[in-house]
């Protein structure tokens, strides 16, 4: 009986120590890291052959205010992910003009919220692109960043160089 009593006290002490863990803290400014970009063959909604690209990146946000709710008529800012496209020209990566057919628009990260005491958000976001007009050998790179609901800009992350015509997985 005495052994069970001591075992019970030790068990309660272990549970108390484990449950008193300090809550992880991160800065309120979002942080992103490029993970991968995959180029693949696909078909668009009109049954045309096209190339697809899938950008994956890791994110962290200390105060958990990422993403936007669906837009209303009064809401003007409906994007929170911004991309700059670069093309390889003469051996150098050069920002493209506004009328470049590969230039992406900005994107909207959906509303995210974490309930409870710990508001930190961490995860992976995947964005898919469709390339209808490209030339063999087109080599591109994206710089991108996100903005949280408090209008904090994340750091700028960059993809590796991507050859649109070649199905491949590009990583850091």
C-alpha positions in Angstrom: 0.0 0.0 0.0 2.9 2.3 0.9 4.5 1.7 -2.5 1.3 2.6 -4.4 1.1 5.9 -2.3 4.7 6.9 -3.3 4.1 5.9 -6.9 1.0 8.0 -7.0 2.9 11.0 -5.6 5.7 10.6 -8.1 3.2 10.3 -11.0 1.4 13.5 -9.9 4.8 15.4 -9.7 5.7 14.3 -13.2 2.4 15.4 -14.6 2.7 18.7 -12.8 6.2 19.3 -14.2 5.2 18.4 -17.8 2.0 20.6 -17.7 3.9 23.7 -16.5 5.8 24.0 -19.8 6.4 27.6 -20.9 4.4 28.7 -23.9 6.6 29.2 -27.0 6.8 32.8 -28.1 7.6 34.1 -31.6 7.6 37.7 -32.9 4.3 39.0 -34.3 5.9 39.7 -37.7 5.4 36.7 -40.0 8.4 34.7 -41.1 8.5 32.6 -44.3 10.9 30.1 -45.9 10.9 28.7 -49.4 10.5 24.9 -49.4 10.0 23.8 -53.0 8.6 24.5 -56.4 7.3 21.7 -58.6 6.7 22.0 -62.4 4.2 19.5 -63.9 2.1 18.9 -67.0 -1.6 19.7 -66.6 -4.8 20.5 -68.5 -6.6 23.9 -68.1 -10.4 24.2 -67.7 -10.8 24.4 -71.5 -8.9 21.1 -72.0 -5.7 22.9 -73.2 -2.3 21.4 -72.4 -0.4 23.6 -70.0 2.3 23.6 -67.4 1.6 23.9 -63.8 3.8 25.1 -61.0 3.3 24.5 -57.2 5.1 26.8 -54.8 5.4 25.5 -51.2 6.7 27.6 -48.3 6.8 27.3 -44.6 5.4 30.1 -42.4 5.4 31.2 -38.7 3.4 34.0 -37.1 3.7 34.7 -33.4 0.3 36.4 -32.9 -1.7 34.2 -35.3 -3.2 36.9 -37.4 -2.6 35.5 -40.9 -5.2 35.3 -43.7 -8.1 37.3 -44.8 -11.8 36.6 -44.6 -13.8 36.6 -47.8 -14.0 40.1 -49.3 -17.0 42.3 -48.8 -18.1 45.2 -51.0 -16.4 47.7 -48.7 -13.1 45.9 -48.5 -10.4 47.1 -50.8 -7.3 45.1 -49.7 -8.1 41.5 -50.7 -4.6 40.2 -51.2 -2.0 39.2 -48.6 0.7 37.4 -50.6 2.8 39.3 -53.1 5.0 37.9 -55.8 7.7 39.4 -58.0 8.6 37.4 -61.1 12.2 37.4 -62.5 13.2 36.0 -65.9 16.7 34.9 -66.9 17.9 37.3 -69.6 21.5 37.3 -70.8 22.5 35.2 -67.8 20.9 37.6 -65.2 17.6 37.4 -63.4 15.6 40.5 -64.4 12.2 41.6 -63.0 9.5 41.2 -65.7 7.3 44.0 -67.1 3.6 44.2 -66.1 2.5 42.7 -69.5 4.7 39.6 -69.2 2.4 36.5 -69.7 4.0 34.6 -66.9 3.6 37.5 -64.4 1.4 36.3 -61.5 -1.2 38.3 -59.7 -1.2 38.6 -56.0 -2.8 35.9 -53.9 -5.1 35.6 -51.0 -4.2 33.4 -48.0 -7.4 32.3 -46.3 -8.3 33.4 -42.8 -6.6 31.4 -40.1 -7.1 31.6 -36.4 -5.9 29.5 -33.5 -8.1 29.2 -30.4 -6.7 29.1 -26.9 -3.8 30.7 -25.1 -1.1 29.9 -27.7 -1.9 32.0 -30.8 1.3 30.9 -32.8 0.6 29.7 -36.3 3.0 27.4 -38.1 2.6 25.5 -41.3 3.1 25.1 -45.0 1.2 27.0 -47.7 0.9 25.7 -51.3 0.1 27.9 -54.2 -0.6 26.6 -57.7 0.2 28.5 -60.9 -0.9 27.8 -64.5 1.5 28.6 -67.4 -0.3 28.7 -70.8 2.3 30.7 -72.7 6.0 29.8 -72.2 9.0 29.0 -74.4 11.3 26.0 -74.0 14.1 27.1 -71.8 12.2 29.9 -70.0 13.9 30.2 -66.6 12.3 32.2 -63.9 12.5 32.9 -60.1 10.0 34.3 -57.7 10.5 36.6 -54.8 7.5 36.6 -52.4 6.3 37.8 -49.1 3.1 37.8 -47.0 1.3 40.3 -45.0 -0.7 39.6 -41.8 -3.9 41.3 -40.6 -2.0 43.8 -38.6 -0.3 44.8 -41.9 3.1 43.4 -40.9 5.2 42.3 -43.9 7.1 39.1 -43.6 10.6 38.7 -44.8 11.1 38.2 -48.6 11.8 34.7 -49.6 13.1 33.6 -53.1 12.6 30.4 -55.0 15.5 28.7 -56.8 15.8 29.1 -60.6 12.9 27.3 -62.3 12.9 26.0 -65.9 9.2 26.1 -66.9 9.4 23.6 -69.7 11.1 20.9 -67.6 9.0 18.8 -65.1 11.0 18.8 -62.0 11.0 19.6 -58.3 13.1 22.6 -57.3 14.2 23.1 -53.7 16.5 25.4 -51.7 
